[in-house]
Amino acid sequence: MNDLSKACIDEAKQTMQSAINFLEKELGKIRASKANPGMLDGVKVDYYGTPTEISQVANINTPDPRTIVIQPWEKTIVGAINKAILDANLGFTPRHEGDILRIIVPPLTEERRKELSKAAKAEAENSKVNIRNARRNVMDKVKKLKDKSVPEDEVKQVEKEIQEITDKFIAECDKVYGAKEKEIMTV
């Protein structure tokens, strides 16, 4: 197999792995029953006029499975962090306790679990679409290899290998979603 063929296969693997990594990151934001600092990812606080991630301006800890404790590095931004969390509409309200914020994560209702499961499924489907788009883009490049004096049987072999890689990553997507669904639905 020549370098052009290998480059196409490597590009497919990299792009598809990026889709899986993104899926895992997005599913990490979806709240299951346990508290975790990742629940606050994407929540930005106004820090001296600049939208900044909470994790960049405070320590976030989970002392037990139902509690998140946020300890800002500057006591003056406790109110701004509180407001940012409320504005993010995450389904819980922080309690201001001196120079820290404490969030008690409420247990999920059955209806809310189903909604979160649907959201997780939608993220998984988006990742599958991204994987298929990556396959299509790489397949277009592979078809152009014929013009670059790559033998036709090698082109067919590369197409077959890219399809196998795609199937593997689609299965990985389903596996990641299945694990998250089980986590969400576990009471």
Salt bridges, closest charged atoms under 4 A:
GLU11 OE2 - LYS141 NZ 2.88
GLU26 OE2 - LYS29 NZ 3.38
GLU53 OE2 - LYS44 NZ 3.22
ASP87 OD2 - LYS83 NZ 2.78
GLU97 OE2 - ARG95 NH2 2.79
GLU97 OE1 - ARG102 NE 2.80
GLU115 OE1 - ARG112 NH1 3.20
GLU125 OE2 - LYS128 NZ 3.59
ASP174 OD1 - LYS128 NZ 2.51
GLU183 OE2 - LYS180 NZ 3.62
